Amino acid sequence: MATITIEVTDTELKAMEYVAADPVEWADNAVTNRARIAIDEIVQMYTTRALDESVQIPSSREAIVTDAYNRGWIKTAAARNAEAAPE
């Protein structure tokens, strides 16, 4: 488990309180939902490639994400950006 901490100004917090009953809960939900979408994308990409290469598919989404990184089938956004950056 990881913890992500963000810092906002007093004005930003007041603005968030205007649009969300609980800004912390809203932020947690936004991050959790985006992670769920990314997991779905990874599972789809992994499943297609595993079927194409006759690789046994792990039995959980967590295991699929881990194996996708271990096999080098996916990379972090930071790694992809570094590879794409001109030298």
Buried (B, 14 or more C-beta within 10 A) or exposed (E): EEEEEEEEEEEEEEEBEEEBEEBEEBBEEEEEEEEEEEBEEBBEBBEEBBEEEEBEEBEEBEEBBEBBEEEEBBEEEEEEEEEEEEE
